[in-house]
Amino acid sequence: MKLNNYIELIKLSIRLFKNGQVSLKKIVNFLHNGYSSIFRMAKAGKLPSAIIIEPVNYCNIRCTGCGFELCGQIQKKQKLSMECFVKIFDEVKDYIFFLVLENGGEPFLNRDLLRMIKYAYDNKVPTITSTNADFKTGDRWGEEVIESYLDTLIVSVSGHDNESHSIYHKNGNFNRVMGSAKKIISAKRKLRKSHPDLILRFIQTKDNKESVNIIERQYRDLGFDKLDVRKTATEHLIYKRSPDDKVKILTVGGDNTIYPNFCADLYFIPDVLVDGTVAPCCFTYLFPPNMGNVFDDHGMKNVWNNNNYAEMRKKVANNRMNIPACSVCNGSFGYSGENWNRSSKIEIYTPYHKPTKGPQPQGTTATISK
């Protein structure tokens, strides 16, 4: 993990203690999950130490490097109801250190998003979400975000003006994005609040290097607290649709990255999709195996250490390259393990994702060409 990521974790930890959002139960559960991850055990703690919940699975714009768009994953537009959110959240709230409300779509397309954030805050759980901020907002939108007590907001851009921004963010409008952000910035100053922590995420591509230099100089003047410059998550992948209703995922020119047989997500933070499906990580556009369904399996507790999760943890600890999604994933928090694998050219053939009502057969195969 990079040094600045450690620093951000330390700052988040300080805020958690300062706001009284840490309990003995959370610490004990975290230590249990940590112990299980160090020894790569099949069973983790009682419940995860953080959670990702998807508020909505579709977006208002199209980004050229979006994995969900490339893999044709979103076939049915869905929003998570407040009732379903509460059902998922209430079970884990006493064990998680933070909540992430995002995944495959634009979170603010769910009108209940700020209610979800406030509900989490009232239950002593801080929330992180991200947005393209490319939509119409009301006069009080900034105040409403502040009043929800959102801890961290990430605003995504890929340019320094309308022309450069719209190359990657198709049909995007940089001025509208900044206009939405300024409402929050103005509200913070007006109400004299330090939250949310505003991060400007710049998506770097081969076409916007000039914009990176400009944004690096201007992000503080624009009112943001931090700048996060990163490349697209799919830059090393090629998605090709095949005539048999499947998608073919290839690494660009063969990926020679060394991956450890470890994944922290399997022990700390699951991803609950809008239909209740539990994914082992947020890289759902790589089609990882489904772990279960919080609605059909009667809660996260019944999913977290079920046979699907146990088998997944065993397979990753033994050889992550045998799992198609894990073979092209560059996650794992930069963990340095003792048993590593060097990836080679990977081809994954997998059916398009369709909303499920519970655990489904994985049905994927991987061809490894050395």
C-alpha positions in Angstrom: 0.0 0.0 0.0 1.3 3.5 -0.9 2.3 5.8 2.0 -0.5 8.3 1.3 -3.0 5.4 1.6 -1.6 4.6 5.1 -1.9 8.3 6.0 -5.5 8.4 4.9 -6.3 5.3 7.0 -4.6 7.0 10.0 -6.7 10.2 9.5 -9.9 8.1 9.1 -9.0 6.3 12.3 -8.5 9.5 14.2 -11.9 10.8 13.0 -13.6 7.5 14.1 -12.2 7.8 17.6 -13.0 11.6 17.8 -16.6 11.0 16.7 -17.1 8.1 19.1 -17.6 5.7 16.2 -15.3 3.0 17.6 -16.5 0.2 20.0 -14.9 -2.8 21.6 -17.1 -5.1 19.5 -15.8 -3.5 16.3 -12.2 -3.8 17.4 -12.5 -7.5 18.5 -14.2 -8.4 15.2 -11.5 -6.5 13.3 -8.8 -8.4 15.1 -10.5 -11.7 14.4 -10.7 -10.8 10.7 -7.1 -9.7 10.7 -5.9 -12.9 12.4 -7.9 -15.0 9.8 -6.4 -13.0 6.9 -2.8 -13.3 8.1 -3.1 -17.1 8.3 -5.3 -17.2 5.3 -8.0 -19.1 7.0 -11.2 -20.3 5.4 -13.3 -18.7 8.2 -13.2 -15.0 9.1 -14.7 -13.1 12.0 -18.4 -12.9 12.9 -19.1 -10.2 10.3 -17.1 -7.9 8.0 -15.3 -4.9 9.3 -16.6 -2.6 6.5 -19.1 -3.0 3.8 -19.9 -1.8 0.3 -23.6 -1.4 -0.5 -24.7 -0.5 -4.1 -27.4 2.2 -4.0 -28.1 2.0 -7.8 -26.6 0.0 -10.6 -26.8 2.4 -13.5 -25.3 5.7 -14.5 -26.3 9.0 -16.1 -23.2 9.3 -18.3 -20.9 6.9 -20.1 -17.2 6.6 -19.4 -15.0 4.9 -22.0 -13.0 2.9 -19.4 -16.0 1.9 -17.2 -15.8 -1.9 -16.6 -19.6 -2.1 -16.1 -20.2 -0.5 -19.5 -17.5 -2.6 -21.2 -18.8 -5.9 -20.0 -22.5 -5.3 -20.6 -23.1 -6.1 -17.0 -26.1 -3.8 -16.3 -29.1 -5.4 -18.0 -31.8 -4.3 -15.6 -31.8 -0.9 -14.0 -32.4 -1.1 -10.2 -32.3 1.1 -7.1 -32.0 -0.1 -3.6 -34.9 0.9 -1.4 -34.5 2.5 2.0 -36.2 -0.4 3.5 -33.8 -2.9 2.0 -30.8 -0.7 2.9 -31.9 -0.7 6.5 -32.3 -4.4 6.5 -28.7 -4.9 5.2 -27.1 -2.2 7.4 -28.8 -3.0 10.7 -27.2 -6.4 10.8 -23.7 -5.2 10.4 -23.8 -1.7 11.9 -22.3 -2.7 15.3 -19.3 -4.4 13.6 -18.3 -2.1 10.7 -15.9 0.8 10.9 -17.2 2.5 7.7 -19.8 2.1 4.9 -19.1 2.6 1.2 -22.2 3.6 -0.8 -21.2 3.0 -4.4 -20.3 0.4 -7.1 -21.7 0.1 -10.6 -23.8 3.3 -10.9 -24.1 6.9 -10.0 -25.0 6.9 -6.3 -27.0 10.2 -6.3 -29.5 8.7 -8.8 -31.0 7.1 -5.7 -33.1 9.7 -4.1 -32.7 8.0 -0.7 -28.9 8.2 -0.7 -28.7 11.1 1.7 -31.2 9.4 4.0 -29.0 6.3 4.0 -25.9 8.3 4.8 -27.7 10.1 7.7 -29.1 6.8 9.0 -25.6 5.3 9.1 -24.2 8.4 10.9 -27.0 8.2 13.5 -25.8 4.6 14.1 -22.1 5.8 14.5 -20.9 4.6 11.1 -19.2 7.1 8.7 -19.9 6.9 5.0 -17.9 7.3 1.9 -19.4 7.7 -1.6 -18.3 9.0 -5.0 -20.1 10.9 -7.8 -19.6 12.3 -11.3 -21.6 15.3 -10.0 -22.9 15.7 -13.5 -26.6 16.3 -12.8 -28.9 19.1 -11.9 -28.9 20.0 -8.2 -31.3 22.2 -6.2 -30.4 25.4 -4.4 -30.1 23.6 -1.1 -28.2 20.6 -2.4 -24.9 21.6 -0.7 -26.6 22.1 2.7 -28.5 18.8 2.3 -25.2 16.9 1.8 -23.7 18.6 4.8 -26.7 17.8 6.9 -26.4 14.1 6.1 -23.0 14.1 7.8 -21.3 12.4 4.8 -17.7 11.7 5.9 -16.0 11.6 2.4 -17.1 12.6 -1.0 -15.1 11.7 -4.1 -15.8 13.7 -7.3 -14.6 12.2 -10.5 -13.3 14.3 -13.5 -11.0 13.6 -16.4 -10.2 17.0 -17.7 -9.9 20.7 -16.8 -12.7 22.0 -19.1 -15.7 20.8 -21.0 -13.8 19.7 -24.0 -11.1 17.7 -22.2 -13.5 16.3 -19.7 -16.0 14.9 -22.2 -13.4 12.8 -24.0 -13.4 10.1 -21.3 -16.7 11.1 -19.5 -18.9 10.8 -22.6 -21.5 13.6 -22.7 -20.0 15.0 -19.5 -20.0 18.7 -18.6 -17.1 19.9 -16.5 -18.7 23.2 -15.6 -21.8 21.4 -14.3 -19.6 19.1 -12.2 -17.8 22.0 -10.7 -21.1 23.8 -10.1 -22.4 20.9 -8.1 -19.1 20.7 -6.1 -19.1 24.4 -5.4 -22.5 24.1 -3.7 -21.0 21.7 -1.2 -17.9 23.8 -0.7 -20.0 27.0 -0.1 -22.2 25.1 2.3 -19.2 23.9 4.3 -18.0 27.5 4.7 -21.4 28.9 5.4 -22.2 26.3 8.1 -18.6 26.2 9.3 -18.3 22.4 8.9 -15.3 20.3 8.1 -17.2 17.5 6.5 -17.4 16.0 4.0 -13.7 15.5 3.1 -13.8 16.5 -0.6 -11.5 14.5 -2.9 -11.1 15.3 -6.5 -10.4 12.1 -8.4 -8.8 12.6 -11.7 -9.0 9.7 -14.2 -5.8 9.8 -16.1 -5.7 8.5 -19.7 -3.2 8.9 -22.6 -5.3 11.8 -23.9 -5.4 14.1 -20.8 -1.8 14.5 -19.6 -2.0 18.3 -20.0 -5.1 18.4 -17.9 -3.4 16.5 -15.1 -0.8 19.3 -14.8 -3.5 22.0 -14.7 -5.7 20.2 -12.1 -2.6 19.5 -9.9 -2.1 23.3 -9.7 -5.8 24.2 -9.3 -7.6 21.6 -7.2 -7.1 23.5 -3.9 -8.3 26.8 -5.5 -11.3 24.9 -6.7 -12.1 24.1 -3.1 -11.1 20.4 -2.8 -9.2 19.0 0.1 -7.2 16.3 -1.8 -6.4 15.2 -5.3 -6.4 11.6 -6.3 -4.9 10.9 -9.7 -5.4 7.4 -10.9 -5.6 5.4 -14.1 -8.7 3.5 -15.2 -9.2 0.1 -13.5 -9.6 -1.5 -16.9 -6.6 0.0 -18.7 -4.8 -3.4 -18.7 -7.9 -5.3 -20.0 -9.7 -5.7 -23.3 -13.4 -6.6 -23.3 -14.8 -8.3 -26.4 -18.4 -9.5 -26.9 -18.8 -12.9 -28.4 -21.8 -14.1 -30.4 -22.8 -16.7 -27.8 -23.9 -14.1 -25.2 -20.6 -14.1 -23.4 -17.9 -11.6 -22.8 -14.2 -12.3 -23.4 -11.7 -10.4 -21.2 -8.1 -10.4 -22.1 -5.0 -8.7 -20.6 -3.3 -6.2 -22.9 -0.2 -7.8 -24.4 0.1 -10.3 -21.5 0.2 -9.1 -17.9 3.6 -9.8 -16.2 2.5 -8.4 -12.8 3.3 -10.5 -9.8 0.2 -11.2 -7.6 0.2 -12.6 -4.1 -2.1 -15.5 -3.2 -4.0 -13.2 -0.9 -7.0 -10.8 -0.9 -7.9 -8.5 2.0 -11.4 -8.0 0.7 -12.2 -11.7 1.5 -11.7 -11.0 5.2 -12.8 -7.4 5.6 -15.1 -5.9 3.1 -17.8 -7.6 0.9 -19.8 -5.8 -1.8 -23.6 -6.1 -1.6 -25.2 -5.4 -5.0 -28.5 -3.7 -5.5 -30.3 -7.1 -5.8 -28.8 -8.5 -2.6 -26.1 -10.5 -4.3 -22.9 -10.6 -2.3 -19.7 -10.3 -4.3 -16.3 -10.9 -2.6 -14.9 -7.6 -3.8 -15.9 -4.4 -5.7 -14.4 -5.6 -9.0 -17.7 -7.1 -10.1 -17.0 -6.2 -13.8 -14.5 -9.1 -13.6 -17.3 -11.5 -12.7 -16.0 -12.9 -9.4 -18.0 -15.9 -8.0 -21.2 -15.0 -6.1 -20.9 -15.6 -2.4 -24.7 -15.6 -1.7 -27.6 -13.3 -1.3 -28.4 -11.3 1.9 -32.1 -11.5 1.2 -32.5 -15.1 0.2 -29.9 -16.4 2.7 -31.4 -14.4 5.6 -28.6 -11.9 6.2 -24.9 -11.2 5.9 -24.1 -13.3 8.9 -25.3 -16.4 7.0 -23.3 -15.5 3.9 -20.0 -14.2 5.5 -18.7 -17.6 6.5 -20.7 -19.9 4.3 -19.3 -22.6 2.0 -18.9 -20.3 -0.9 -16.8 -17.9 1.1 -14.8 -20.7 2.7 -14.0 -22.2 -0.7 -13.1 -18.8 -2.2 -10.6 -18.1 0.6 -9.1 -21.5 0.2 -8.7 -21.2 -3.6 -7.1 -17.7 -3.3 -4.7 -18.9 -0.6 -3.7 -21.9 -2.7 -3.5 -20.3 -6.1 -5.5 -17.2 -7.1 -4.7 -17.8 -10.7 -7.2 -20.6 -10.8 -10.0 -18.1 -10.3 -10.6 -16.1 -13.5 -11.5 -12.8 -11.9 -8.6 -12.9 -9.5 -6.1 -13.7 -12.2 -6.5 -10.3 -13.8 -7.1 -8.3 -10.6 -4.4 -5.9 -9.3 -6.1 -5.4 -5.9 -5.0 -6.9 -2.5 -4.0 -3.6 -0.9 -0.4 -4.0 -2.1 0.0 -7.0 0.3 3.4 -8.8 0.1 2.8 -12.5 0.5 5.2 -15.4 0.6 3.5 -17.4 -2.1 3.2 -15.4 -5.2 2.1 -15.9 -8.8 3.2 -14.1 -11.9 0.3 -13.5 -14.2 0.6 -14.3 -17.9 -1.8 -13.6 -20.8 -5.3 -14.4 -19.5 -8.5 -15.0 -21.4 -11.8 -15.1 -19.5 -15.0 -16.3 -21.1 -18.0 -15.6 -18.8 -21.7 -15.0 -19.3 -23.0 -11.5 -18.9 -24.1 -10.8 -15.4 -27.8 -11.0 -14.7 -29.5 -10.2 -11.4 -29.8 -13.3 -9.2 -32.1 -14.4 -6.4 -29.3 -16.2 -4.6 -26.1 -18.1 -5.2 -25.6 -19.1 -8.8 -23.1 -21.4 -10.5 -20.0 -19.5 -11.5 -19.8 -21.1 -15.0 -16.5 -19.4 -15.9 -13.4 -20.8 -17.5 -9.9 -19.3 -17.9 -7.4 -20.0 -20.6 -3.8 -19.1 -19.6 -1.4 -18.7 -22.5 2.2 -18.6 -21.5 
